[in-house]
Amino acid sequence: MDVTKVKVNTEDLDIGMVVCDLDRPWLDTPFLLQGFCIKTTGEIETLKKYCKYVYIDASTRSSVVPGRHAASVPGHITKTGNSPKPDAVFFTPSEPVYKDSISVKEELVTAINVHRDLTARFEELFKSIGSDKTVDIRRLEAPVTQMVESILRNQDACLFLTTLKGINDYSYGHCINSSILATTFGRYLGLPREDLTILAWGTLLFDIGKVKLPAELLKKQSSYTDDEFTIIKKHVEYSAQLIREMKEIPEEAVEIALTHHERFDGNGYPLGRKGPAIPAFGRIAGIVDTYDAITNIRPHAQPLSPHDAIKKLYQWRNTAFMEELIEAFIQCLGIYPIGTLVELTTGQVGIVISQNRTRRLRPKISLVLDSRKISYGISPVIDLIRETEDDNGNPLGIKNVLVPGSYGIDQNKYYL
C-alpha cells in the first residue's frame, strides 16, 4: 500500500496515527527510527515538544506489536531452520529493550580486561590457523560471552575501545572491532541475546580466511590490480570453510562470512546478491565491516574520522547498504560517534566519550584543550545535555569536527 502523507499539527495528533515524517531531521529528536505508530500520550507530548507539525500516513492506522515501531526493515532475524528469513521485518523498539545498568566509567575497567583477553586469544587463533596447528575455538567462548555481557550493561565502554588506532595488527583488530560494533548495533535493534551472540561470533570470524592469503598482498600500500583483487575475494570462501570446521560455532556465522561483502544494489561479492537476497546478519555485518575499515589505519588507505565515516555511509544508503539499516546505524552511534575529535563553540577541543541516548547531537566530551588551545592537566568531562550555556550565557555546543591528530593531539593517549 502506498503511503499517503498528510500534514498534521502536533496539537491534533491522536493514538494510532502513523507518523512518517517530521518538520525537522529525525536525528534532532529522541525518536529512534524514522516512521512509527503513536501508542501513548507521552509520545504525543514528545512530538509537541520538538515539532510544530508532522506528516502522518493517512492510508493506515497501524496495529503494531505493543512497544515497537512500525518501521519496516526486511530481514529481521526470524529463523527458518538455521537460516535467517530474508523477507521478515525488523521491529525497532520505541523504547530501548536494553537499558544501561552501569555507567561508562564503571564498565570501562571490565571492558578493558575483556578486550585484552579477547585480543590475546584471537591473535592465538589467527596464528594457529596460519601455521596449520589445531584450533581450539573453545578458548574464545568466555571472552566472547563476556564482551556481549559488557555491551549489554553499557555499550559505550566497548565502543570506546574500538577507537584505539594502530595498537593491534589490522587483520585481527578489525575483526574484534567489527564484532563489538555488530553486537552494539544488534543491541540497539533490540535483538535477543541469542542473535547478539551469533552476530558477535560471525563478525569476529568473518575475515579469518585472510590467513590463507599472501602476506605481501595484505600489506600492499597501493590499490589492488584486478588479478590481486580476485585473490583477495577468496578470503570469503576460506573464512566460511574454516568456520564450518569449528563445530561449536553457530551455522549462521558461516552465512555472515559468506555475505558480509555482498551489497544491497547487487555490486558486492562473491555472488552479487541483491536486496532481500542478502540475509539480515550479512547486511549488518557489511555495514560494521565497512565502518570500521574506513575509520582504521590500513596499509593502503588513511582513516576517516568517525563523523566523516558516518557521512560516507549515509551517502551509500540504498546503493551499497539498505537505507533503513544505515539510518538505524547512525542513530545507534550518533552523529558524533565515540572517538570523534570536536571543537566547541567556546574554542575548547575534546573527544566524544559517550552518547546521550535521547539527544544524539549533545554527547559527553572529554576536554583536551581549553579555549586558548592549551592542554588541560586532567581532562574535565562535559555533558552537553546538561551544560547548554558557556560562562557568558551563550549557547554551548559543537562547532566543528576536527581531523584526527589536529593540534598534535594523540587520541590514544587520552582514551585510556
VEXDO-191429 format. One record per residue: z, x, y of N, C-alpha, C in turn; residue in three letters. Coordinates in pm, whole numbers, padded with zeros to 5 digits, always signed. Each point is the difference from the previous one (the first is absolute). Example, Ala and Ser with C-alpha at 12.3 -4.5 7.8 and 13.67 -1.06 7.14 Angstrom:
2
+00780+01319-00569+00000-00089+00119+00000+00090+00120ALA-00072-00035+00105+00006+00082+00119+00073-00077+00109SER
***
This chain:
416
+00000+00084-00119+00000-00084+00119+00000+00087+00124MET-00089-00031+00097-00006+00077+00123+00122-00028+00087ASP+00040+00104+00075+00113-00016+00092-00048-00066+00128VAL+00071-00106+00041-00030-00068+00126+00110+00035+00099THR-00028+00091+00093+00103+00046+00094+00018-00100+00113LYS+00126-00032+00028+00034-00087+00112+00110+00067+00080VAL-00019+00009+00132+00098+00060+00089+00115-00099+00022LYS+00124+00048-00022+00117-00088+00012+00108+00071+00081VAL+00055-00069+00098+00115+00053+00074+00118+00014-00095ASN+00074+00108+00011+00110+00022-00094+00108-00108+00010THR+00006-00071+00113+00095-00110+00013-00036-00117-00090GLU-00125-00004-00046-00048-00113-00079-00012+00033-00149ASP+00053+00114-00041-00011+00039-00141+00094-00083-00088LEU-00039-00009-00127+00080-00078-00094+00000+00070-00135ASP+00101-00025-00082+00007+00054-00134-00119-00050-00083ILE-00062+00092-00074-00115-00035-00081-00132+00046+00059GLY-00001+00030+00130-00122+00052+00062-00026+00143-00047MET-00127+00032-00019-00039+00134-00044-00051+00078+00121VAL+00077+00100+00041-00037+00083+00116-00097+00108-00047VAL-00120+00003+00062-00100+00098-00042-00030+00104+00108CYS+00049-00021+00124-00021+00101+00104+00101-00024+00112ASP+00024+00106+00079+00097-00006+00109-00070+00030+00133LEU+00075-00014+00108-00055+00034+00132+00024+00146+00035ASP+00044+00079-00099+00027+00144+00017-00017+00068-00136ARG-00005+00132-00003-00013+00068-00129+00117-00031-00093PRO-00029-00015-00129+00105-00029-00098+00105+00109-00002TRP-00041+00124+00026+00095+00113-00006+00103-00005+00112LEU-00024-00085+00102+00097-00014+00108+00108-00103-00034ASP-00006-00057-00119+00094-00104-00042+00070+00041-00130THR+00105-00071-00038+00071+00034-00124-00069-00050-00127PRO-00110-00077+00015-00062-00058-00118-00071+00107-00081PHE+00023-00001-00131-00040+00112-00086-00150+00011-00019LEU-00069-00114-00011-00142+00007-00033-00071-00117+00063LEU-00123+00024+00043-00077-00102+00069-00020-00123-00087GLN+00035-00116+00052-00020-00125-00070+00121-00043-00080GLY+00063-00115+00037+00113-00048-00079+00024-00148+00029PHE+00067-00064-00094+00036-00140+00014+00141-00010+00058CYS+00018-00079+00104+00132-00019+00061+00087-00082-00095ILE+00115+00055-00035+00088-00069-00094+00138-00031+00056LYS+00034+00063+00115+00134-00021+00056-00008-00014+00151THR+00101-00063+00057+00006-00011+00146+00023+00137+00062THR+00064+00090-00077+00022+00135+00050-00131+00073+00027GLY-00101-00021-00088-00131+00062+00022-00066-00057+00125GLU+00020-00128+00023-00056-00060+00123+00065+00060+00124ILE+00132+00018-00005+00071+00058+00114-00045+00144+00025GLU-00026+00075-00108-00048+00138+00016-00138+00000+00062THR-00086-00090-00043-00135-00010+00060+00009-00035+00148LEU+00092-00087+00036+00018-00035+00141+00044+00121+00082LYS+00083+00084-00062+00052+00117+00071-00111+00099+00033LYS-00098+00015-00092-00102+00103+00017-00134-00053+00053TYR-00027-00128-00020-00134-00053+00033+00010-00126+00085CYS-00100-00019+00086-00013-00127+00072-00081-00100-00081LYS-00097+00054-00075-00081-00087-00086-00043+00079-00123TYR-00039-00073-00103-00051+00061-00123-00119-00083-00046VAL-00069+00050-00103-00108-00076-00062+00043-00040-00140TYR-00018-00127-00032+00034-00046-00134-00127-00039-00075ILE+00012+00002-00133-00109-00046-00085+00015-00150-00018ASP-00083-00075+00070+00010-00146-00002-00054-00061-00128ALA-00060+00082-00085-00059-00053-00123+00103-00016-00112SER+00121+00051+00022+00101-00008-00106+00139+00002+00058THR+00091-00065-00070+00144+00017+00021+00052+00049-00134ARG+00007+00131-00012+00017+00064-00130+00136-00028-00062SER-00002-00022-00130+00125-00001-00076+00013+00136-00065SER+00092+00080+00051+00013+00139-00040+00126+00018-00081VAL-00004+00096-00094+00122+00036-00072+00109+00030+00101VAL+00118-00063-00010+00105+00021+00101+00028+00146+00026PRO+00006+00034+00130+00036+00137+00039-00115+00097-00003GLY-00125-00050-00018-00110+00094-00008-00116-00043+00088ARG-00073+00102+00049-00115-00023+00086-00116-00065-00074HIS-00093-00052+00076-00124-00051-00057-00113+00098+00021ALA+00032+00128+00014-00102+00103+00025-00066+00040-00130ALA-00127-00036-00018-00068+00030-00125-00051+00142-00003SER+00041+00073-00101-00050+00135-00025-00033+00008-00147VAL-00125-00028-00041-00031-00001-00143+00044+00129-00067PRO+00065-00014-00114+00035+00118-00076+00149+00024-00017GLY+00085-00102+00015+00142+00020-00026+00021+00039-00146HIS+00111+00063-00027+00022+00057-00133+00047-00110-00095ILE-00088-00093-00027+00026-00101-00101-00069+00048-00126THR+00075+00009-00110-00052+00067-00118-00077-00095-00092LYS-00107+00049-00057-00064-00062-00115-00003+00109-00105THR+00089-00010-00099+00015+00111-00092+00062+00116+00074GLY-00064+00117-00004+00052+00118+00068-00072+00029+00131ASN-00095-00087+00038-00083+00031+00117+00031-00093+00115SER+00004+00052+00126+00016-00085+00115-00117-00099+00010PRO+00028-00123+00033-00104-00102+00014-00064+00013+00138LYS-00131+00024+00012-00060+00035+00127-00018-00115+00098PRO+00006-00126-00046-00030-00109+00091+00122-00087+00030ASP+00120+00055-00025+00122-00072+00036+00031+00025+00147ALA+00120-00033+00045+00030+00004+00143+00130+00075+00028VAL-00004+00088+00100+00122+00061+00051+00072-00105+00084PHE+00129-00007-00010+00078-00078+00095+00093+00096+00070PHE-00019+00020+00129+00087+00089+00075+00120-00079+00051THR+00122+00040-00031+00116-00079+00037+00012-00022+00150PRO+00032-00124+00040+00026-00026+00142+00134+00062+00040SER+00087+00018-00096+00122+00078+00018-00002+00110-00107GLU+00040+00122+00033-00008+00109-00097+00075-00032-00130PRO-00064+00028-00112+00066-00015-00130+00109+00105-00015VAL-00031+00121+00047+00095+00111-00009+00051+00033+00140TYR+00130+00003+00016+00060+00035+00128+00077+00130-00013LYS+00001+00079+00107+00071+00128-00002+00148-00023-00030ASP+00051+00076-00097+00142-00012-00035+00080+00119+00047SER-00068+00095+00067+00065+00123+00044-00081+00056+00116ILE+00062+00078+00085-00071+00058+00115-00087+00117-00045SER-00098+00035+00082-00085+00116-00028+00084+00125-00012VAL+00093+00018+00091+00083+00121+00002+00078+00013-00130LYS+00055-00112-00049+00079+00004-00122-00088+00024-00123GLU-00119-00058+00000-00089+00011-00116-00072+00134-00005GLU-00013+00067+00113-00082+00120+00007+00051+00111-00092LEU+00130+00016-00012+00054+00104-00088-00045-00024-00144VAL+00013-00124-00047-00045-00033-00135-00150+00019-00014THR-00075-00046+00100-00145+00010-00005-00047+00145-00009ALA+00066+00088+00073-00036+00142-00004+00020+00056-00140ILE+00112-00033-00062+00028+00050-00135-00099-00057-00102ASN-00031-00129+00012-00097-00061-00090-00138+00062+00019VAL-00039+00019+00124-00131+00059+00032-00008+00142-00056HIS+00105+00076+00016+00002+00139-00048-00012+00003-00154ARG+00074-00088-00067-00004-00005-00147-00137-00046-00049ASP-00055-00103+00064-00132-00050-00039-00107+00106+00021LEU+00007+00071+00112-00098+00105+00029+00005+00110-00105THR+00120+00046-00035+00015+00109-00097-00054-00042-00137ALA+00033-00121-00043-00043-00044-00134-00149-00033-00003ARG-00052-00050+00110-00143-00029+00004-00081+00129+00002PHE+00050+00101+00070-00066+00131-00002-00003+00056-00142GLU+00110-00017-00073+00003+00043-00140-00107-00071-00082GLU-00014-00131+00024-00101-00079-00072-00140+00053+00028LEU-00030+00025+00126-00131+00053+00039-00029+00131-00073PHE+00099+00088+00001-00020+00132-00060-00013-00010-00152LYS+00074-00093-00061-00009-00018-00145-00138-00049-00041SER-00053-00097+00076-00133-00051-00030-00105+00109+00021ILE+00017+00075+00109-00098+00104+00031-00003+00111-00103GLY+00111+00024-00069+00005+00107-00100-00003-00056-00143SER-00035-00131-00011-00013-00067-00132+00129+00003-00080ASP+00114+00000+00069+00128-00008-00071+00035-00147-00026LYS+00096-00021-00088+00045-00136-00029+00064-00061+00125THR-00040-00122+00030+00050-00067+00120+00110-00098-00038VAL+00117+00014+00060+00110-00093-00023+00016-00086+00124ASP-00072-00114+00001+00000-00087+00117+00138-00063+00023ILE+00083-00001-00105+00133-00061+00015+00087+00072+00102ARG-00032+00126+00029+00077+00073+00100-00019-00057+00141ARG-00105-00080+00017-00025-00061+00131+00059-00140+00013LEU+00046-00056-00111+00046-00139+00003+00116-00020+00097GLU+00100+00087-00007+00118-00015+00086-00034+00012+00148ALA-00071+00108+00045-00030+00009+00144-00093-00110+00051PRO-00093-00049-00084-00087-00109+00044+00083-00126+00021VAL+00088-00031-00095+00087-00116+00015+00089+00013+00123THR+00056+00119+00020+00087+00023+00116-00076-00012+00132GLN-00128+00042+00000-00081-00013+00121-00022-00147+00034MET-00034-00080-00101-00021-00143+00022+00128-00064+00053VAL+00113+00033-00059+00128-00056+00045+00032+00042+00142GLU-00030+00125+00036+00024+00047+00137-00083-00080+00099SER-00126-00022-00034-00089-00076+00089+00047-00144+00014ILE+00053-00057-00108+00052-00136+00008+00122-00008+00091LEU+00082+00104+00002+00119+00000+00086-00040+00015+00146ARG-00088+00096+00028-00052+00018+00136-00125+00087-00008ASN-00115-00060+00024-00127+00070-00020-00020+00116+00096GLN+00062-00005+00117-00029+00100+00102+00046+00141-00038ASP+00102+00010-00087+00050+00133-00038-00107+00076-00078ALA-00057-00062-00103-00106+00067-00076-00127+00016+00082CYS-00033-00102+00082-00118+00013+00087+00014+00120+00092LEU+00120+00023+00048+00029+00115+00086-00043+00130-00066PHE+00024+00010-00131-00031+00123-00072-00149+00019-00022LEU-00079-00107+00004-00145+00015-00014-00062+00065+00122THR+00074+00005+00110-00053+00058+00123+00014+00152+00005THR+00074+00057-00095+00011+00146-00005-00133+00059-00040LEU-00055+00086+00079-00134+00053-00023+00003+00145-00044LYS-00082+00029-00101-00021+00138-00040+00111+00061-00081GLY+00098-00082-00049+00109+00059-00076-00031+00004-00149ILE-00095-00080-00045-00037-00004-00142-00148+00032-00015ASN-00039+00042-00121-00141+00008-00034-00060-00139+00022ASP-00117-00007+00066-00056-00130+00036-00019-00089-00121TYR-00044+00057-00113-00035-00081-00116+00116-00088-00044SER+00120+00058-00018+00110-00083-00047+00080-00061+00115TYR+00001+00066+00117+00065-00061+00116-00066-00130+00038GLY-00133-00004-00009-00075-00121+00033+00034-00112-00098HIS+00014+00032-00128+00032-00103-00100+00139-00059+00024CYS+00096+00084+00032+00136-00049+00027+00001-00088+00124ILE-00067+00045+00106-00007-00081+00121-00067-00134-00026ASN-00109+00001-00077-00071-00124-00029+00088-00096-00079SER+00078+00056-00091+00091-00083-00080+00105-00066+00089SER+00055+00074+00094+00097-00055+00094-00065-00108+00086ILE-00118+00028+00052-00070-00096+00086-00035-00128-00075LEU-00048+00014-00123-00039-00118-00078+00122-00086-00032ALA+00110+00064-00038+00122-00075-00030+00053-00070+00124THR-00006+00069+00113+00044-00059+00127-00087-00120+00037THR-00131+00014-00017-00092-00110+00030+00026-00118-00093PHE+00021+00029-00127+00031-00106-00095+00129-00072+00034GLY+00100+00076+00047+00127-00060+00046-00027-00095+00114ARG-00081+00044+00095-00033-00084+00114-00068-00130-00043TYR-00090+00010-00098-00072-00117-00050+00087-00091-00085LEU+00121+00046-00033+00091-00082-00077-00028+00000-00149GLY-00067+00105-00051-00030+00006-00143+00128+00022-00081LEU+00006-00052-00122+00119+00020-00084+00018+00146-00038PRO+00121+00036-00039+00031+00139-00032-00090+00056-00108ARG-00037-00083-00097-00089+00046-00106-00130+00053+00058GLU-00056-00074+00097-00126+00043+00062+00019+00121+00089ASP+00115+00010+00067+00028+00118+00082+00005+00125-00087LEU+00058-00013-00118+00007+00114-00091-00138+00040-00050THR-00084-00100-00029-00138+00029-00043-00076+00070+00112ILE+00015-00050+00123-00067+00065+00114+00049+00143+00017LEU+00131+00021-00014+00056+00134+00015-00059+00096-00102ALA-00006-00042-00128-00056+00086-00104-00150+00021+00019TRP-00072-00107+00026-00146+00011+00009-00047+00091+00111GLY+00063-00011+00117-00041+00085+00113+00054+00141-00012THR+00111+00016-00071+00051+00136-00025-00095+00078-00089LEU-00064-00071-00094-00081+00068-00101-00151-00011+00023LEU-00043-00071+00106-00143-00029+00011-00089+00122+00024PHE+00058+00112+00039-00079+00121+00026+00030+00114-00097ASP+00074-00028-00107+00037+00112-00089-00122+00061-00069ILE-00109-00075-00006-00122+00054-00059-00058+00117+00076GLY+00046+00020+00124-00052+00112+00080+00038+00136-00059LYS+00100+00001-00088+00036+00129-00062-00112+00050-00090VAL-00092-00087-00037-00111+00039-00086-00124+00041+00081LYS+00011-00005+00133-00111+00041+00086+00014+00147+00037LEU-00111+00066+00037+00007+00141+00042+00089+00017+00122PRO+00096+00093-00007+00095+00020+00109-00071+00037+00130ALA-00107+00080-00010-00070+00042+00122-00065-00117+00070GLU-00036-00104-00077-00061-00118+00061+00104-00081+00076LEU+00117-00012-00056+00107-00075+00067+00046+00068+00128LEU-00013+00133+00005+00046+00076+00117-00111+00027+00101LYS-00118-00053-00026-00114+00028+00087+00027-00046+00143LYS-00034+00083+00097+00030-00027+00140-00104-00084+00071GLN-00118-00014-00059-00107-00076+00064-00033-00124-00083SER-00092-00082+00050-00037-00122-00068-00067+00030-00134SER+00011-00095-00093-00060+00018-00131-00150-00027+00002TYR-00074+00072-00081-00141-00032-00023-00005-00121-00093THR-00117-00060-00016-00015-00115-00089+00042+00035-00142ASP-00040+00117-00046+00035+00042-00136+00151+00021-00014ASP+00061+00059+00102+00144+00022-00004+00077-00133+00002GLU-00050-00093+00080+00068-00130+00008-00010-00075-00134PHE-00110+00017-00069-00015-00059-00134+00109+00051-00093THR+00031+00129+00011+00107+00058-00081+00136-00055+00043ILE+00023-00007+00131+00128-00050+00053+00027-00142-00051ILE-00103-00083-00003+00018-00139-00041+00045-00014-00145LYS-00019+00103-00080+00040-00007-00140+00152-00005-00017LYS+00075+00033+00106+00146-00002-00014+00051-00140-00031HIS-00075-00103+00040+00040-00138-00028+00005-00024-00151VAL-00106+00038-00068-00007-00015-00145+00104+00086-00070GLU+00016+00125+00048+00099+00090-00060+00141-00057+00015TYR+00031-00054+00119+00133-00056+00023+00028-00116-00094SER-00097-00090-00011+00017-00117-00088+00023+00044-00145ALA-00074+00100-00041+00013+00050-00137+00139+00058-00024GLN+00049+00079+00094+00132+00061-00014+00111-00105+00000LEU-00014-00103+00084+00102-00105+00007+00003-00079-00131ILE-00118-00026-00056-00006-00073-00127+00079+00073-00111ARG+00002+00132+00009+00070+00078-00101+00152-00004+00018GLU+00045-00048+00117+00143-00011+00027+00045-00141-00040MET+00043-00017-00122+00025-00132-00056+00108-00077+00075LYS+00089+00070+00070+00110-00067+00069-00045-00066+00131GLU-00119+00035+00050-00046-00046+00130-00073-00134-00013ILE+00027-00099+00088-00067-00129-00008-00152+00013+00007PRO-00070-00085-00074-00146+00003-00004-00061-00019+00138GLU+00068-00078+00086-00054-00023+00135-00018+00129+00078GLU+00078+00103-00033-00013+00128+00069-00137+00062-00025ALA-00056-00024-00118-00136+00049-00030-00099-00065+00095VAL+00015-00130+00020-00091-00073+00087+00011+00047+00145GLU+00120+00036+00043+00017+00055+00134-00078+00129+00015ILE+00012+00087-00099-00074+00127+00005-00151-00024+00003ALA-00046-00097-00077-00144-00026-00009-00059-00065+00125LEU+00084-00067+00079-00055-00081+00110+00045+00042+00139THR+00082+00106+00013+00053+00030+00134-00104+00060+00093HIS-00119+00035-00052-00109+00045+00087-00112-00104+00012HIS+00019-00118-00058-00095-00109+00023+00024-00054+00141GLU-00105-00054+00061+00011-00049+00136-00048-00145+00010ARG+00059-00073+00094-00019-00143+00009-00147-00041+00018PHE-00079+00086+00066-00141-00031+00023-00090+00051-00113ASP+00059+00056-00105-00079+00047-00113-00046+00143+00008GLY+00040+00073+00104-00047+00137+00020+00097+00106-00053ASN+00090-00040-00090+00091+00096-00059-00051+00050-00134GLY+00087+00066-00074-00036+00053-00131+00120-00017-00094TYR-00019+00003-00132-00122+00045-00072-00101-00111-00030PRO+00040-00129+00010-00087-00108-00044-00059-00082+00114LEU+00042+00028+00124-00052-00077+00112+00045-00145-00004GLY+00123-00023-00047+00053-00137-00002+00011-00052+00144ARG-00006-00134+00012-00003-00059+00134+00096-00117+00008LYS+00068-00012+00114+00084-00116+00029+00100-00031-00109GLY+00004-00127-00044+00099-00042-00101-00014+00069-00134PRO-00111+00069-00023-00015+00075-00126+00094+00119-00006ALA+00053+00041+00115+00099+00108+00004+00137-00064-00018ILE+00076+00039-00103+00132-00062-00020+00094+00030+00116PRO+00100-00084+00014+00090+00010+00115+00069+00134+00009ALA+00049+00051-00115+00065+00130+00002-00096+00107+00052PHE-00126-00008-00041-00100+00097+00044-00025-00007+00149GLY+00000-00120+00056-00020-00016+00144+00116+00061+00079ARG+00121-00027-00047+00118+00058+00065-00004+00152-00010ILE-00032+00050-00119-00004+00145-00021-00105+00066+00088ALA-00115-00065+00019-00105+00056+00084+00044+00017+00144GLY+00076-00097+00050+00047+00005+00139+00103+00113+00018ILE+00099+00006-00089+00104+00102+00018-00055+00140-00026VAL-00093+00012-00095-00063+00129-00027-00073+00051+00124ASP-00074-00088+00064-00077+00038+00119+00093+00034+00116THR+00100-00085+00022+00092+00023+00112+00069+00136-00012TYR+00054+00029-00118+00070+00128-00014-00096+00117+00010ASP-00120-00016-00055-00098+00110+00005-00035+00037+00143ALA-00027-00100+00083-00047+00031+00136+00113+00040+00094ILE+00127-00019-00043+00112+00048+00082+00056+00131-00051THR-00062+00055-00105+00055+00120-00063-00085+00123+00028ASN+00060+00115-00018-00071+00128+00012-00078+00021-00128ILE-00135+00003+00011-00086+00022-00116-00086+00123+00023ARG-00051+00060-00107-00079+00122+00016-00122-00018+00089PRO-00060-00121+00001-00126-00019+00072+00011-00091+00121HIS+00122-00039+00040+00011-00095+00112+00135+00013+00070ALA+00000-00024+00131+00122-00002+00078+00062-00139-00006GLN+00133-00007+00004+00065-00132-00012-00010-00083+00127PRO-00002-00132-00016+00014-00092+00111+00147-00033+00018LEU+00038-00042+00120+00136-00051+00019+00010-00132-00074SER+00122-00041-00040+00014-00131-00067-00059-00114+00082PRO+00017+00004+00131-00052-00104+00088-00153-00003-00005HIS-00064+00116+00007-00146+00005-00005-00052-00039-00138ASP+00076+00032-00104-00040-00039-00135+00002-00151-00015ALA+00099-00065+00057+00007-00146-00002-00122-00060+00070ILE-00039+00059+00113-00117-00050+00072-00127+00018-00083LYS-00010+00111-00072-00115+00024-00087-00008-00106-00110LYS+00113-00025-00064+00003-00101-00106-00044-00136+00055LEU+00044-00031+00121-00038-00129+00059-00151-00007+00022TYR-00061+00112+00036-00145+00003+00018-00073-00022-00133GLN+00066+00037-00110-00064-00009-00132+00029-00133-00072TRP+00067-00094+00069+00028-00129-00063-00132-00073-00027ARG-00002-00070-00110-00116-00078-00045-00121+00085-00035ASN+00015+00132+00005-00106+00088-00054+00061+00075-00117THR+00076+00104+00030+00063+00075-00109+00116-00078-00062ALA+00071-00076+00083+00122-00066-00046+00005-00146+00043PHE+00071-00078-00076+00015-00143+00028+00079-00023+00129MET-00053-00083+00087+00058-00018+00133+00146-00043-00006GLU+00031-00101-00082+00136-00051-00004+00100+00106-00048GLU-00042+00082-00095+00089+00105-00048+00020+00109+00105LEU-00105+00033+00074+00014+00098+00108+00096-00051+00106ILE-00014-00127+00038+00090-00056+00100+00144+00001-00050GLU+00019-00032-00129+00134+00003-00057+00056+00142-00004ALA-00085+00097-00033+00045+00139-00006+00042+00049+00139PHE-00076-00038+00101+00035+00038+00138+00133-00064+00039ILE+00018-00128-00039+00128-00065+00028+00114+00072-00072GLN-00028+00047-00122+00101+00068-00080+00046+00130+00067CYS-00095+00081+00044+00034+00131+00059+00029-00009+00149LEU-00057-00100+00067+00014-00011+00144-00112+00072+00073GLY-00022-00039+00125-00103+00065+00082+00036+00147+00023ILE+00128+00028+00006+00046+00139+00014+00074+00037-00129TYR-00071+00041-00104+00065+00031-00127+00102+00112+00013PRO+00093+00004-00094+00099+00107-00003-00072+00135+00000ILE+00049+00092+00086-00063+00130+00013-00090+00014+00121GLY-00028-00113+00069-00087+00005+00117+00072+00068+00117THR-00067+00095+00065+00053+00068+00118-00042-00078+00123LEU+00097-00043+00081-00030-00087+00113+00064+00051+00129VAL-00060-00042+00112+00058+00024+00132+00041-00134+00058GLU+00122-00009+00051+00049-00124+00059-00040-00011+00146LEU+00020-00116+00057-00033-00023+00141+00085+00087+00092THR+00111+00051-00050+00088+00089+00077-00050+00145-00002THR-00098+00030-00087-00046+00137-00017+00067+00070-00118GLY+00105-00060-00057+00064+00057-00118-00097-00003-00119GLN+00018+00095-00090-00086+00010-00118+00088-00010-00125VAL-00046-00076-00098+00079-00015-00122-00085-00035-00120GLY+00067-00012-00114-00064-00028-00128+00051-00133-00052ILE-00091-00089-00039+00039-00128-00058+00068+00026-00134VAL+00122-00050-00015+00075+00027-00123+00032-00127-00079ILE-00019-00116+00060+00030-00125-00071-00066-00116+00072SER-00034-00103-00078-00064-00118+00057+00102-00110+00026GLN-00028-00082+00101+00071-00125+00017-00085-00109-00063ASN+00054-00066-00101-00080-00091-00081-00057-00118+00080ARG+00070-00043+00105-00045-00117+00075-00082+00036+00123THR+00011+00123+00049-00073+00042+00120-00064+00135-00029ARG-00119-00004-00061-00065+00122-00050-00042+00094+00113ARG-00009-00052+00122-00040+00085+00112+00119+00074+00062LEU+00120-00025-00052+00119+00060+00059+00085+00064-00110ARG-00044+00116-00050+00071+00068-00109+00119+00081+00049PRO+00069+00062-00095+00105+00097+00033-00064+00138+00010LYS+00045+00078+00098-00062+00128+00030+00107+00108+00013ILE-00024+00113-00065+00085+00117+00017-00060+00084+00112SER+00071+00011+00110-00052+00071+00117+00006+00151-00020LEU-00109+00067+00034-00011+00144-00016+00003+00071+00135VAL-00075-00055+00097-00007+00059+00135+00045-00102+00103LEU+00067+00047+00104+00039-00091+00108-00117-00022+00095ASP+00023-00069+00110-00109-00036+00092-00064+00122+00066SER+00072+00114-00001-00056+00124+00056-00066+00084-00108ARG-00008-00055-00122-00057+00066-00118+00085+00120-00044LYS+00132-00014+00020+00096+00100-00048+00065-00052-00126ILE+00015+00087-00099+00050-00042-00130+00147-00042+00006SER+00033-00109-00070+00139-00040-00016+00068+00094-00099TYR+00126+00027+00022+00075+00080-00097+00016-00075-00130GLY+00053-00122+00010+00011-00092-00113-00082-00123+00036ILE-00094-00034-00085-00094-00107+00033+00069-00137+00001SER+00007-00066+00117+00055-00136+00003-00101-00099-00057PRO+00050-00111-00053-00086-00104-00055+00002-00119+00095VAL-00117-00054+00028-00012-00115+00088-00066-00114-00076ILE+00057-00119+00010-00053-00120-00065-00064-00087+00108ASP-00133-00006+00000-00071-00070+00108+00021-00150-00002LEU+00048-00054-00111+00025-00143-00002+00129-00034+00076ILE+00087+00099+00012+00126-00020+00072-00005+00056+00142ARG-00069+00111+00015-00010+00064+00131-00136-00033+00059GLU-00003-00094+00090-00127-00050+00056-00028+00050+00140THR+00100+00065+00062-00018+00052+00136+00049+00144+00006GLU-00060+00078+00094+00049+00136+00021+00116-00003+00099ASP+00048+00117+00037+00117+00009+00088-00024-00060+00138ASP-00128-00014+00037-00034-00055+00131-00036-00148-00005ASN+00019-00060-00118-00030-00143-00013-00146-00032-00026GLY-00081+00103-00024-00141-00023-00029-00020-00028-00149ASN-00106-00075-00036-00026-00028-00142-00015+00129-00079PRO+00065+00007-00114-00004+00118-00086-00082-00031-00125LEU-00095+00088-00030-00083-00020-00118-00080+00124-00031GLY-00089-00012-00097-00087+00111-00038-00122+00002+00093ILE-00024+00116+00060-00111+00016+00093-00123+00055-00071LYS+00020+00107-00079-00112+00067-00066+00038+00040-00142ASN-00101+00006-00087+00015+00063-00131-00056+00141+00012VAL+00077+00099-00043-00039+00139+00017-00056+00059-00128LEU-00083+00099+00015-00055+00073-00115+00112+00080-00065VAL+00009+00001-00135+00102+00081-00066-00003+00145+00050PRO+00117+00054+00029+00008+00137+00050+00000+00011+00151GLY-00014-00113+00070+00002+00002+00146+00130+00062+00051SER-00010+00072+00111+00113+00069+00063+00066+00099-00096TYR-00076+00046-00099+00053+00098-00094+00105-00055-00095GLY+00004-00131-00014+00102-00063-00086-00038+00015-00146ILE+00088+00060-00078-00016+00008-00145+00076-00120-00057ASP-00075-00105-00036+00065-00124-00040+00083+00015-00128GLN-00043+00088-00090+00078+00022-00122+00143+00041+00032ASN+00016+00079+00106+00132+00050+00039+00094-00114+00036LYS-00056-00104+00062+00083-00109+00049+00021-00110-00104TYR-00091-00011-00097+00010-00109-00096+00130+00005-00081TYR+00040+00119-00037+00118+00011-00085+00118+00058+00074LEU
***
